[in-house]
Amino acid sequence: MTKQDPFGRAIRDHYQGKREEPLIDRDGDETREHSIEEWYFGEHDPEAWRDSWIEGPVLDMGAGAGRDALYYQEQFETTAIEVSTHLVKTMRDRGVRDARLVNMFELRDHFSRDRFQSAHSIGTQIGLAGSMAGVRQFLGDLAVVTTPDATAVLDNYAPEKELTKDVFAIRNDPTPGFAYRVYHEEYKEQIGEALLFRIFSVNRLREATIGTPWEVTTVKYSDVQWKAILEKS
């Protein structure tokens, strides 16, 4: 049976001008409409704070509809990866030159050692590692496919921030520096699998880098999120 992909299908339908229904995020009885145009088809901000750490070749993980990849590929060799066939097709149709169906948590199965100079994942996808052991494994794998002087840009929600308590589908965790998000997506007749995001603070990210070559060197906060630059030490 083909795995349902309401998220990717809704974004592709939107791109093709065929979407007549909203993409719905559902947490029990609570729902919200997913902001497709705003989150996936807006323009990359050329003044984005993180861009000064991006050099090519760059790996764009969880690249969505290719918003950032389209910008980066005009400057560097760029590889964009996604787990949705719909999203990979959409990126290719939009002009992303190297869009691939790859899970960001299986990097060593798809890329050679020292393949990329920098890595980019904005959208809290790192939380889909599910556990801090999974985050540490991801960082180890990312270290293998990046150069000895590589940089990585990652983000997540900040569980210690007061406003984060109001984030859709958030779950408290009694352990300091942790939380969860759990929800699934619905589009037309399709119902997606439950998504479990592990939410963790920058201090917990620093703990996860122990035993890997990565070091958190720069952090920027918004009201509910952090963005971190990791460099190899």
N, CA, C and O of each residue as an XYZ file, in Angstrom:
932
protein
N       0.840     -1.199      0.000
C       0.000      0.000      0.000
C       0.874      1.247      0.000
O       1.814      1.338      0.790
N       0.587      2.194     -0.858
C       1.371      3.403     -0.961
C       1.193      4.272      0.291
O       0.070      4.519      0.731
N       2.295      4.721      0.846
C       2.253      5.585      2.029
C       1.616      6.923      1.660
O       1.977      7.538      0.657
N       0.684      7.356      2.468
C       0.011      8.612      2.188
C       0.911      9.791      2.543
O       1.664      9.746      3.516
N       0.818     10.832      1.745
C       1.685     12.003      1.908
C       0.841     13.268      1.722
O       0.998     13.967      0.721
N      -0.050     13.571      2.670
C      -0.888     14.762      2.505
C      -0.076     16.046      2.463
O      -0.443     16.979      1.749
N       0.999     16.113      3.196
C       1.844     17.308      3.228
C       2.429     17.597      1.852
O       2.257     18.690      1.312
N       3.117     16.616      1.293
C       3.727     16.816     -0.019
C       2.708     17.030     -1.117
O       2.915     17.841     -2.020
N       1.596     16.292     -1.038
C       0.566     16.423     -2.073
C      -0.053     17.816     -2.054
O      -0.287     18.408     -3.108
N      -0.319     18.341     -0.856
C      -0.927     19.671     -0.765
C       0.004     20.748     -1.317
O      -0.441     21.666     -2.006
N       1.288     20.631     -1.015
C       2.244     21.621     -1.512
C       2.364     21.529     -3.031
O       2.442     22.550     -3.715
N       2.380     20.304     -3.557
C       2.469     20.168     -5.016
C       1.207     20.692     -5.688
O       1.287     21.382     -6.705
N       0.040     20.371     -5.130
C      -1.204     20.896     -5.693
C      -1.214     22.423     -5.663
O      -1.677     23.069     -6.604
N      -0.704     22.985     -4.582
C      -0.640     24.448     -4.472
C       0.247     25.019     -5.573
O      -0.115     26.003     -6.216
N       1.388     24.414     -5.786
C       2.303     24.884     -6.829
C       1.660     24.801     -8.211
O       1.857     25.678     -9.051
N       0.903     23.757     -8.432
C       0.285     23.554     -9.742
C      -1.042     24.290     -9.898
O      -1.694     24.186    -10.937
N      -1.440     25.035     -8.862
C      -2.675     25.787     -8.928
C      -3.924     24.928     -8.832
O      -4.990     25.319     -9.307
N      -3.794     23.749     -8.213
C      -4.923     22.820     -8.145
C      -5.451     22.637     -6.724
O      -6.366     21.844     -6.504
N      -4.890     23.356     -5.765
C      -5.315     23.137     -4.376
C      -6.586     23.939     -4.088
O      -6.598     25.166     -4.196
N      -7.648     23.232     -3.721
C      -8.921     23.864     -3.390
C      -9.301     23.647     -1.931
O     -10.310     24.178     -1.466
N      -8.504     22.875     -1.213
C      -8.752     22.603      0.193
C      -7.500     22.930      0.999
O      -6.396     22.897      0.455
N      -7.650     23.245      2.282
C      -6.477     23.539      3.103
C      -5.749     22.268      3.526
O      -6.333     21.186      3.583
N      -4.474     22.423      3.818
C      -3.711     21.389      4.504
C      -3.904     21.622      5.996
O      -3.600     22.701      6.505
N      -4.406     20.619      6.691
C      -4.763     20.761      8.093
C      -3.769     20.017      8.972
O      -3.482     18.845      8.730
N      -3.242     20.689      9.990
C      -2.483     20.053     11.055
C      -3.463     19.736     12.177
O      -4.238     20.600     12.586
N      -3.434     18.499     12.679
C      -4.407     18.098     13.706
C      -3.698     17.507     14.917
O      -2.844     16.627     14.807
N      -4.086     18.027     16.071
C      -3.664     17.491     17.364
C      -4.927     17.193     18.159
O      -5.429     18.062     18.872
N      -5.448     15.969     18.043
C      -6.719     15.642     18.673
C      -7.840     16.474     18.062
O      -8.064     16.437     16.852
N      -8.534     17.216     18.898
C      -9.618     18.075     18.411
C      -9.115     19.447     17.960
O      -9.863     20.216     17.356
N      -7.878     19.745     18.246
C      -7.318     21.053     17.873
C      -6.734     20.984     16.469
O      -6.023     20.036     16.136
N      -7.030     21.985     15.644
C      -6.518     22.022     14.281
C      -5.999     23.409     13.944
O      -6.327     24.394     14.605
N      -5.186     23.464     12.906
C      -4.773     24.745     12.325
C      -4.561     24.522     10.834
O      -4.285     23.405     10.397
N      -4.691     25.582     10.066
C      -4.414     25.509      8.637
C      -2.938     25.787      8.408
O      -2.405     26.795      8.872
N      -2.285     24.886      7.688
C      -0.866     25.009      7.405
C      -0.656     26.125      6.374
O      -1.317     26.147      5.336
N       0.255     27.036      6.661
C       0.454     28.224      5.809
C       1.409     27.905      4.657
O       2.597     28.220      4.729
N       0.902     27.293      3.616
C       1.755     26.804      2.533
C       2.454     27.935      1.792
O       3.673     27.902      1.624
N       1.709     28.925      1.351
C       2.309     30.002      0.558
C       3.372     30.743      1.361
O       4.462     31.011      0.856
N       3.062     31.068      2.587
C       3.992     31.842      3.418
C       5.249     31.056      3.746
O       6.351     31.603      3.695
N       5.102     29.787      4.081
C       6.231     29.014      4.597
C       7.093     28.378      3.520
O       8.267     28.102      3.767
N       6.543     28.134      2.319
C       7.287     27.357      1.331
C       7.525     28.068      0.003
O       8.395     27.666     -0.770
N       6.754     29.126     -0.266
C       6.896     29.787     -1.553
C       7.277     31.256     -1.443
O       7.275     31.976     -2.442
N       7.599     31.700     -0.247
C       8.107     33.052     -0.093
C       9.528     33.159     -0.632
O      10.147     32.159     -0.994
N      10.023     34.363     -0.677
C      11.378     34.592     -1.167
C      12.384     34.366     -0.046
O      12.141     34.725      1.106
N      13.519     33.764     -0.401
C      14.623     33.683      0.546
C      15.121     35.092      0.855
O      15.302     35.908     -0.049
N      15.337     35.366      2.121
C      15.839     36.675      2.541
C      17.343     36.731      2.300
O      18.091     36.055      3.007
N      17.815     37.513      1.323
C      19.255     37.544      1.024
C      20.088     38.128      2.162
O      21.312     38.005      2.165
N      19.423     38.764      3.130
C      20.130     39.278      4.294
C      20.020     38.327      5.486
O      20.332     38.704      6.616
N      19.579     37.105      5.234
C      19.374     36.145      6.324
C      20.649     35.991      7.150
O      21.748     35.847      6.614
N      20.470     36.024      8.450
C      21.584     35.959      9.390
C      22.473     34.740      9.173
O      23.691     34.823      9.328
N      21.877     33.624      8.821
C      22.626     32.376      8.715
C      23.494     32.287      7.470
O      24.407     31.463      7.410
N      23.219     33.127      6.471
C      23.856     32.938      5.166
C      25.371     33.116      5.193
O      26.074     32.544      4.360
N      25.877     33.895      6.131
C      27.323     34.129      6.164
C      28.093     32.865      6.532
O      29.312     32.810      6.369
N      27.387     31.850      7.028
C      28.051     30.582      7.366
C      27.871     29.522      6.280
O      28.366     28.404      6.424
N      27.177     29.855      5.210
C      26.919     28.880      4.152
C      27.960     29.018      3.052
O      28.157     30.098      2.495
N      28.614     27.917      2.753
C      29.548     27.832      1.635
C      29.283     26.531      0.899
O      28.728     25.586      1.461
N      29.684     26.493     -0.361
C      29.427     25.297     -1.142
C      30.595     24.336     -1.182
O      31.744     24.709     -0.944
N      30.275     23.089     -1.488
C      28.951     22.542     -1.738
C      28.101     22.539     -0.462
O      28.610     22.274      0.628
N      26.800     22.836     -0.606
C      25.903     22.912      0.542
C      24.810     21.848      0.408
O      24.294     21.592     -0.680
N      24.475     21.239      1.549
C      23.387     20.266      1.624
C      22.214     20.921      2.329
O      22.313     21.304      3.495
N      21.091     21.050      1.610
C      19.867     21.632      2.168
C      18.947     20.481      2.555
O      18.380     19.811      1.692
N      18.804     20.255      3.860
C      18.060     19.100      4.379
C      16.644     19.515      4.763
O      16.444     20.513      5.456
N      15.662     18.736      4.303
C      14.280     19.131      4.517
C      13.972     20.389      3.744
O      13.478     21.368      4.302
N      14.262     20.363      2.458
C      14.286     21.571      1.630
C      12.907     22.059      1.202
O      12.797     23.109      0.570
N      11.852     21.312      1.536
C      10.498     21.776      1.226
C      10.245     21.901     -0.261
O      10.416     20.942     -1.014
N       9.834     23.095     -0.682
C       9.572     23.355     -2.101
C      10.774     24.021     -2.774
O      10.679     24.464     -3.919
N      11.900     24.093     -2.067
C      13.128     24.580     -2.688
C      13.399     26.055     -2.546
O      14.252     26.586     -3.258
N      12.703     26.745     -1.649
C      12.874     28.191     -1.516
C      14.343     28.573     -1.303
O      14.866     29.424     -2.022
N      15.006     27.960     -0.331
C      16.387     28.322     -0.030
C      17.358     27.710     -1.031
O      18.356     28.335     -1.390
N      17.074     26.498     -1.482
C      17.954     25.854     -2.454
C      18.056     26.660     -3.738
O      19.134     26.764     -4.323
N      16.947     27.229     -4.180
C      16.966     28.042     -5.398
C      17.890     29.241     -5.240
O      18.550     29.655     -6.193
N      17.935     29.793     -4.040
C      18.815     30.928     -3.785
C      20.271     30.479     -3.712
O      21.141     31.074     -4.347
N      20.533     29.430     -2.937
C      21.916     28.992     -2.738
C      22.562     28.485     -4.021
O      23.759     28.687     -4.225
N      21.787     27.825     -4.895
C      22.402     27.229     -6.080
C      22.915     28.272     -7.073
O      23.694     27.939     -7.966
N      22.492     29.517     -6.931
C      23.041     30.568     -7.780
C      24.427     30.999     -7.326
O      25.115     31.734     -8.034
N      24.839     30.545     -6.143
C      26.157     30.898     -5.616
C      27.062     29.683     -5.438
O      28.277     29.776     -5.617
N      26.464     28.538     -5.084
C      27.243     27.346     -4.756
C      26.606     26.117     -5.387
O      25.444     26.136     -5.793
N      27.379     25.068     -5.457
C      26.809     23.759     -5.732
C      25.877     23.401     -4.573
O      26.294     23.426     -3.415
N      24.635     23.074     -4.873
C      23.621     22.845     -3.838
C      22.882     21.548     -4.104
O      22.418     21.297     -5.216
N      22.779     20.727     -3.070
C      21.976     19.509     -3.113
C      20.841     19.649     -2.116
O      21.074     19.914     -0.937
N      19.610     19.471     -2.584
C      18.421     19.609     -1.740
C      17.785     18.245     -1.563
O      17.577     17.520     -2.536
N      17.473     17.888     -0.309
C      16.891     16.571     -0.058
C      15.547     16.693      0.664
O      15.323     17.601      1.463
N      14.672     15.749      0.353
C      13.363     15.652      0.992
C      12.928     14.188      1.015
O      13.455     13.364      0.267
N      11.958     13.870      1.884
C      11.459     12.495      1.988
C      10.164     12.303      1.205
O       9.612     11.203      1.191
N       9.678     13.344      0.561
C       8.425     13.300     -0.189
C       8.692     13.358     -1.688
O       9.352     14.274     -2.178
N       8.169     12.364     -2.413
C       8.284     12.383     -3.872
C       7.615     13.621     -4.455
O       8.119     14.204     -5.415
N       6.490     14.024     -3.887
C       5.793     15.224     -4.355
C       6.681     16.455     -4.228
O       6.716     17.297     -5.125
N       7.395     16.558     -3.115
C       8.245     17.729     -2.903
C       9.462     17.704     -3.824
O       9.860     18.743     -4.350
N      10.050     16.538     -4.021
C      11.195     16.443     -4.933
C      10.777     16.846     -6.350
O      11.502     17.578     -7.024
N       9.620     16.376     -6.802
C       9.134     16.764     -8.129
C       8.888     18.274     -8.203
O       9.200     18.917     -9.206
N       8.331     18.820     -7.139
C       8.049     20.253     -7.124
C       9.338     21.057     -7.182
O       9.425     22.036     -7.922
N      10.337     20.653     -6.408
C      11.624     21.356     -6.454
C      12.222     21.311     -7.842
O      12.716     22.323     -8.341
N      12.182     20.154     -8.470
C      12.740     20.037     -9.824
C      11.971     20.914    -10.806
O      12.570     21.570    -11.658
N      10.662     20.924    -10.689
C       9.852     21.760    -11.575
C      10.151     23.246    -11.376
O      10.074     24.030    -12.322
N      10.488     23.626    -10.155
C      10.780     25.030     -9.857
C      12.199     25.424    -10.243
O      12.547     26.604    -10.191
N      13.019     24.457    -10.628
C      14.355     24.787    -11.101
C      15.489     24.384    -10.196
O      16.639     24.731    -10.468
N      15.207     23.654     -9.113
C      16.298     23.149     -8.277
C      17.040     22.086     -9.079
O      16.447     21.096     -9.507
N      18.320     22.293     -9.277
C      19.073     21.454    -10.204
C      19.421     20.083     -9.629
O      19.543     19.115    -10.380
N      19.580     19.987     -8.324
C      19.928     18.702     -7.711
C      19.012     18.466     -6.515
O      19.381     18.750     -5.376
N      17.823     17.949     -6.779
C      16.840     17.630     -5.738
C      16.712     16.117     -5.665
O      16.495     15.453     -6.679
N      16.848     15.574     -4.453
C      16.889     14.121     -4.303
C      15.948     13.637     -3.212
O      15.677     14.340     -2.238
N      15.451     12.404     -3.402
C      14.610     11.748     -2.410
C      15.526     11.056     -1.411
O      15.951      9.920     -1.622
N      15.825     11.760     -0.318
C      16.765     11.265      0.695
C      16.260     11.671      2.078
O      15.838     12.810      2.280
N      16.303     10.752      3.012
C      15.990     11.032      4.408
C      17.219     11.626      5.080
O      18.303     11.048      4.994
N      17.076     12.768      5.748
C      18.226     13.425      6.375
C      18.824     12.599      7.505
O      19.937     12.884      7.949
N      18.111     11.584      7.978
C      18.635     10.719      9.019
C      19.273      9.453      8.450
O      19.526      8.495      9.179
N      19.531      9.457      7.135
C      20.200      8.337      6.471
C      21.291      8.853      5.529
O      21.475      8.326      4.432
N      21.999      9.869      5.961
C      22.948     10.561      5.087
C      24.074      9.658      4.598
O      24.478      9.737      3.438
N      24.575      8.810      5.473
C      25.726      7.988      5.088
C      25.363      6.928      4.047
O      26.241      6.363      3.396
N      24.067      6.663      3.896
C      23.641      5.717      2.865
C      23.623      6.347      1.479
O      23.497      5.644      0.477
N      23.749      7.667      1.417
C      23.547      8.357      0.138
C      24.707      9.248     -0.304
O      24.824      9.563     -1.488
N      25.563      9.656      0.631
C      26.624     10.598      0.285
C      27.978     10.103      0.771
O      28.077      9.390      1.770
N      29.020     10.494      0.043
C      30.375     10.066      0.372
C      30.972     10.935      1.483
O      30.435     11.993      1.811
N      32.047     10.492      2.034
C      32.742     11.236      3.077
C      33.224     12.592      2.540
O      33.673     12.694      1.399
N      33.124     13.621      3.377
C      33.622     14.968      3.054
C      32.928     15.589      1.829
O      33.518     16.416      1.133
N      31.690     15.193      1.574
C      31.019     15.640      0.352
C      30.633     17.117      0.382
O      30.656     17.775     -0.658
N      30.274     17.661      1.572
C      29.719     19.013      1.648
C      30.543     19.913      2.570
O      31.107     19.470      3.570
N      30.591     21.188      2.194
C      31.268     22.194      3.004
C      30.349     22.755      4.090
O      30.816     23.163      5.153
N      29.053     22.773      3.822
C      28.099     23.257      4.826
C      26.788     22.509      4.668
O      26.499     21.919      3.627
N      26.000     22.554      5.745
C      24.705     21.879      5.768
C      23.687     22.825      6.380
O      24.004     23.602      7.281
N      22.463     22.749      5.881
C      21.416     23.704      6.244
C      20.122     22.944      6.499
O      19.671     22.186      5.640
N      19.518     23.138      7.675
C      18.219     22.537      7.967
C      17.431     23.497      8.833
O      17.624     23.557     10.047
N      16.542     24.248      8.204
C      15.698     25.220      8.900
C      14.245     24.794      8.755
O      13.742     24.653      7.641
N      13.575     24.591      9.877
C      12.205     24.103      9.860
C      11.950     23.134     11.004
O      10.923     22.456     11.036
N      12.888     23.070     11.940
C      12.851     22.217     13.138
C      12.831     20.735     12.798
O      12.414     19.923     13.624
N      13.275     20.362     11.594
C      13.278     18.949     11.210
C      14.174     18.097     12.100
O      13.937     16.897     12.241
N      15.193     18.694     12.700
C      16.077     17.894     13.544
C      15.309     17.228     14.672
O      15.723     16.183     15.174
N      14.180     17.831     15.079
C      13.373     17.236     16.129
C      12.798     15.889     15.755
O      12.432     15.112     16.637
N      12.708     15.590     14.458
C      12.186     14.310     14.004
C      13.161     13.166     14.251
O      12.839     12.012     13.971
N      14.344     13.470     14.770
C      15.253     12.406     15.214
C      14.621     11.608     16.346
O      14.990     10.457     16.583
N      13.662     12.224     17.050
C      12.863     11.499     18.021
C      13.416     11.403     19.417
O      12.653     11.309     20.379
N      14.720     11.424     19.551
C      15.378     11.317     20.852
C      16.729     11.992     20.768
O      17.210     12.282     19.673
N      17.346     12.245     21.903
C      18.672     12.859     21.875
C      19.722     11.872     21.382
O      20.739     12.281     20.822
N      19.489     10.579     21.581
C      20.378      9.592     20.975
C      20.294      9.677     19.453
O      21.301      9.550     18.756
N      19.081      9.894     18.952
C      18.911     10.065     17.520
C      19.570     11.326     17.004
O      20.137     11.329     15.911
N      19.500     12.412     17.788
C      20.170     13.663     17.406
C      21.681     13.454     17.354
O      22.341     13.911     16.421
N      22.228     12.766     18.355
C      23.668     12.517     18.373
C      24.092     11.658     17.185
O      25.140     11.896     16.585
N      23.280     10.662     16.848
C      23.584      9.830     15.685
C      23.546     10.651     14.404
O      24.400     10.495     13.531
N      22.546     11.532     14.298
C      22.456     12.406     13.126
C      23.694     13.289     13.008
O      24.250     13.434     11.920
N      24.130     13.883     14.123
C      25.306     14.751     14.087
C      26.555     13.970     13.698
O      27.421     14.485     12.992
N      26.644     12.728     14.159
C      27.772     11.903     13.759
C      27.757     11.595     12.280
O      28.795     11.651     11.620
N      26.586     11.267     11.749
C      26.472     10.997     10.315
C      26.746     12.247      9.489
O      27.396     12.180      8.446
N      26.243     13.393      9.961
C      26.473     14.648      9.254
C      27.959     14.979      9.228
O      28.460     15.532      8.248
N      28.663     14.642     10.303
C      30.100     14.887     10.349
C      30.840     14.085      9.288
O      31.835     14.551      8.731
N      30.359     12.892      9.011
C      31.016     12.034      8.027
C      30.912     12.619      6.623
O      31.881     12.587      5.865
N      29.742     13.154      6.270
C      29.521     13.604      4.884
C      29.899     15.065      4.676
O      29.667     15.611      3.596
N      30.472     15.706      5.683
C      30.926     17.089      5.542
C      32.431     17.175      5.757
O      33.036     16.290      6.362
N      33.020     18.238      5.260
C      34.467     18.429      5.311
C      34.942     18.700      6.740
O      34.129     19.022      7.606
N      36.259     18.572      6.998
C      36.773     18.788      8.354
C      36.538     20.190      8.900
O      36.533     20.379     10.116
N      36.344     21.175      8.029
C      36.103     22.550      8.480
C      34.678     23.005      8.169
O      34.432     24.193      7.958
N      33.750     22.064      8.141
C      32.375     22.360      7.739
C      31.615     23.140      8.806
O      32.007     23.184      9.972
N      30.513     23.756      8.370
C      29.569     24.411      9.265
C      28.175     23.833      9.015
O      27.881     23.332      7.930
N      27.323     23.915     10.044
C      25.947     23.455      9.910
C      25.024     24.466     10.567
O      25.354     25.041     11.605
N      23.865     24.679      9.954
C      22.839     25.578     10.483
C      21.622     24.739     10.852
O      21.047     24.066      9.997
N      21.228     24.778     12.128
C      20.090     24.001     12.612
C      19.180     24.890     13.440
O      19.603     25.935     13.934
N      17.915     24.468     13.592
C      17.006     25.229     14.446
C      16.038     24.294     15.163
O      15.879     23.132     14.790
N      15.396     24.828     16.198
C      14.371     24.094     16.928
C      13.607     25.101     17.781
O      14.014     26.255     17.912
N      12.510     24.656     18.350
C      11.817     25.486     19.324
C      12.617     25.510     20.623
O      13.341     24.567     20.943
N      12.473     26.605     21.363
C      13.173     26.782     22.634
C      12.202     26.490     23.773
O      11.367     27.339     24.085
N      12.281     25.319     24.403
C      11.279     24.947     25.407
C      11.290     25.823     26.646
O      10.309     25.867     27.388
N      12.400     26.525     26.874
C      12.489     27.380     28.061
C      11.794     28.732     27.883
O      11.611     29.464     28.855
N      11.407     29.066     26.650
C      10.741     30.340     26.384
C       9.261     30.267     26.760
O       8.593     29.269     26.489
N       8.760     31.321     27.380
C       7.381     31.324     27.843
C       6.397     31.178     26.688
O       5.410     30.452     26.808
N       6.652     31.861     25.565
C       5.724     31.821     24.441
C       5.685     30.463     23.745
O       4.732     30.155     23.030
N       6.719     29.653     23.955
C       6.739     28.331     23.339
C       5.610     27.454     23.862
O       5.179     26.525     23.178
N       5.134     27.736     25.049
C       4.025     26.958     25.626
C       2.764     27.065     24.778
O       1.881     26.212     24.869
N       2.674     28.111     23.949
C       1.493     28.312     23.110
C       1.662     27.776     21.700
O       0.749     27.897     20.883
N       2.824     27.180     21.395
C       3.051     26.623     20.065
C       2.092     25.458     19.828
O       1.825     24.663     20.730
N       1.584     25.370     18.613
C       0.622     24.317     18.272
C       1.187     22.930     18.586
O       2.316     22.616     18.210
N       0.408     22.113     19.265
C       0.686     20.696     19.526
C       1.877     20.456     20.456
O       2.436     19.360     20.482
N       2.257     21.467     21.207
C       3.390     21.316     22.121
C       2.983     20.465     23.320
O       1.836     20.506     23.765
N       3.934     19.698     23.832
C       3.738     18.881     25.032
C       4.857     19.209     26.018
O       6.026     19.279     25.638
N       4.505     19.403     27.250
C       5.507     19.649     28.276
C       6.287     18.379     28.587
O       5.797     17.264     28.411
N       7.504     18.580     29.048
C       8.338     17.488     29.535
C       8.859     17.921     30.898
O       9.334     19.049     31.029
N       8.789     17.067     31.922
C       9.265     17.480     33.248
C      10.771     17.693     33.322
O      11.261     18.326     34.258
N      11.507     17.175     32.352
C      12.956     17.345     32.348
C      13.312     18.709     31.772
O      12.880     19.025     30.663
N      14.082     19.526     32.482
C      14.442     20.858     31.979
C      15.109     20.784     30.605
O      15.948     19.923     30.340
N      14.706     21.718     29.744
C      15.316     21.804     28.420
C      14.680     20.926     27.375
O      15.212     20.798     26.273
N      13.544     20.312     27.693
C      12.904     19.403     26.753
C      11.413     19.686     26.627
O      10.791     20.223     27.544
N      10.848     19.321     25.484
C       9.413     19.285     25.250
C       9.188     18.381     24.039
O      10.143     17.849     23.473
N       7.926     18.210     23.643
C       7.566     17.434     22.465
C       6.545     18.218     21.650
O       5.867     19.107     22.166
N       6.447     17.875     20.372
C       5.286     18.243     19.554
C       4.784     16.965     18.897
O       5.574     16.165     18.397
N       3.473     16.776     18.898
C       2.869     15.598     18.278
C       1.625     16.035     17.512
O       0.698     16.591     18.100
N       1.602     15.789     16.210
C       0.418     16.060     15.407
C       0.499     15.288     14.101
O       1.537     14.709     13.780
N      -0.580     15.277     13.357
C      -0.548     14.706     12.014
C      -1.227     15.676     11.056
O      -1.850     16.651     11.475
N      -1.095     15.393      9.766
C      -1.622     16.294      8.739
C      -2.689     15.601      7.905
O      -2.634     14.394      7.669
N      -3.667     16.399      7.461
C      -4.774     15.893      6.663
C      -4.956     16.788      5.438
O      -4.901     18.015      5.524
N      -5.172     16.137      4.303
C      -5.443     16.888      3.064
C      -6.321     16.035      2.172
O      -5.982     14.902      1.832
N      -7.450     16.601      1.804
C      -8.449     15.845      1.052
C      -8.757     14.566      1.823
O      -9.114     14.629      3.000
N      -8.626     13.409      1.182
C      -8.965     12.164      1.869
C      -7.767     11.527      2.563
O      -7.897     10.463      3.168
N      -6.612     12.162      2.481
C      -5.405     11.559      3.024
C      -5.153     12.000      4.464
O      -5.350     13.162      4.818
N      -4.717     11.054      5.280
C      -4.343     11.311      6.661
C      -2.913     10.831      6.852
O      -2.620      9.653      6.650
N      -2.030     11.729      7.237
C      -0.632     11.384      7.392
C      -0.329     10.690      8.711
O      -1.158     10.666      9.621
N       0.857     10.132      8.800
C       1.310      9.509     10.029
C       1.559     10.571     11.096
O       1.840     11.728     10.782
N       1.454     10.165     12.354
C       1.747     11.084     13.454
C       3.209     11.509     13.405
O       4.101     10.678     13.231
N       3.446     12.800     13.558
C       4.793     13.354     13.590
C       5.180     13.623     15.039
O       4.476     14.339     15.751
N       6.282     13.057     15.468
C       6.781     13.261     16.818
C       8.074     14.058     16.737
O       9.091     13.562     16.253
N       8.027     15.305     17.218
C       9.201     16.170     17.241
C       9.758     16.223     18.668
O       9.019     16.491     19.615
N      11.043     15.971     18.815
C      11.703     16.171     20.095
C      12.172     17.619     20.134
O      12.992     18.037     19.316
N      11.651     18.373     21.082
C      12.014     19.781     21.243
C      13.079     19.871     22.328
O      12.922     19.293     23.403
N      14.163     20.596     22.048
C      15.236     20.661     23.041
C      15.941     22.010     22.968
O      15.967     22.665     21.926
N      16.503     22.398     24.086
C      17.187     23.685     24.199
C      18.572     23.625     23.568
O      19.064     22.548     23.232
N      19.189     24.779     23.410
C      20.555     24.836     22.889
C      21.513     24.111     23.822
O      22.444     23.451     23.360
N      21.297     24.224     25.134
C      22.169     23.504     26.066
C      22.078     21.997     25.852
O      23.081     21.291     25.961
N      20.883     21.505     25.551
C      20.735     20.081     25.263
C      21.394     19.729     23.935
O      21.941     18.636     23.785
N      21.347     20.647     22.968
C      22.068     20.433     21.717
C      23.564     20.331     21.985
O      24.240     19.472     21.419
N      24.079     21.197     22.839
C      25.514     21.134     23.182
C      25.861     19.778     23.787
O      26.910     19.210     23.483
N      24.989     19.264     24.633
C      25.235     17.944     25.211
C      25.263     16.871     24.120
O      26.057     15.933     24.184
N      24.393     17.016     23.123
C      24.322     16.026     22.049
C      25.561     16.042     21.163
O      25.863     15.044     20.509
N      26.282     17.159     21.134
C      27.490     17.219     20.303
C      28.672     16.487     20.933
O      29.666     16.228     20.253
N      28.582     16.150     22.223
C      29.674     15.448     22.900
C      29.917     14.105     22.206
O      28.990     13.323     21.994
N      31.152     13.863     21.864
C      31.494     12.650     21.135
C      31.424     12.800     19.633
O      31.704     11.853     18.898
N      31.049     13.990     19.166
C      31.055     14.304     17.733
C      32.055     15.435     17.509
O      32.505     16.055     18.473
N      32.410     15.712     16.254
C      33.341     16.823     15.985
C      32.692     18.200     16.076
O      33.383     19.208     15.933
N      31.391     18.270     16.308
C      30.672     19.533     16.229
C      30.733     20.313     17.531
O      30.772     19.743     18.622
N      30.739     21.639     17.386
C      30.653     22.559     18.526
C      29.665     23.668     18.170
O      29.725     24.233     17.078
N      28.758     23.976     19.095
C      27.829     25.087     18.897
C      28.585     26.379     19.154
O      29.056     26.621     20.266
N      28.700     27.208     18.121
C      29.527     28.410     18.248
C      28.736     29.713     18.248
O      29.200     30.712     18.797
N      27.559     29.720     17.647
C      26.761     30.941     17.558
C      25.282     30.575     17.650
O      24.836     29.592     17.058
N      24.528     31.379     18.402
C      23.103     31.107     18.588
C      22.337     32.410     18.462
O      22.781     33.450     18.948
N      21.183     32.353     17.808
C      20.285     33.490     17.727
C      18.875     33.026     18.092
O      18.413     31.985     17.625
N      18.194     33.820     18.939
C      16.861     33.453     19.406
C      15.800     34.361     18.789
O      16.029     35.545     18.543
N      14.621     33.762     18.546
C      13.404     34.528     18.299
C      12.521     34.332     19.527
O      12.992     33.866     20.564
N      11.245     34.685     19.411
C      10.356     34.544     20.562
C      10.207     33.100     21.016
O      10.103     32.832     22.213
N      10.194     32.167     20.067
C       9.931     30.775     20.428
C      10.968     29.791     19.888
O      10.886     28.601     20.193
N      11.929     30.244     19.103
C      12.878     29.344     18.469
C      14.310     29.807     18.672
O      14.576     30.958     19.018
N      15.232     28.859     18.441
C      16.638     29.212     18.337
C      17.153     28.732     16.977
O      16.645     27.768     16.404
N      18.160     29.423     16.487
C      18.923     28.980     15.331
C      20.369     28.913     15.775
O      20.863     29.836     16.423
N      21.050     27.841     15.436
C      22.415     27.621     15.913
C      23.357     27.331     14.758
O      23.007     26.650     13.793
N      24.554     27.866     14.886
C      25.661     27.537     13.974
C      26.546     26.534     14.670
O      26.988     26.762     15.796
N      26.809     25.421     14.006
C      27.723     24.428     14.500
C      28.955     24.400     13.599
O      28.845     24.433     12.373
N      30.098     24.340     14.209
C      31.353     24.218     13.469
C      32.145     23.050     14.025
O      31.986     22.676     15.187
N      32.986     22.483     13.200
C      33.789     21.354     13.647
C      35.002     21.838     14.424
O      35.701     22.763     14.012
N      35.232     21.192     15.552
C      36.358     21.597     16.400
C      37.509     20.599     16.253
O      38.552     20.762     16.886
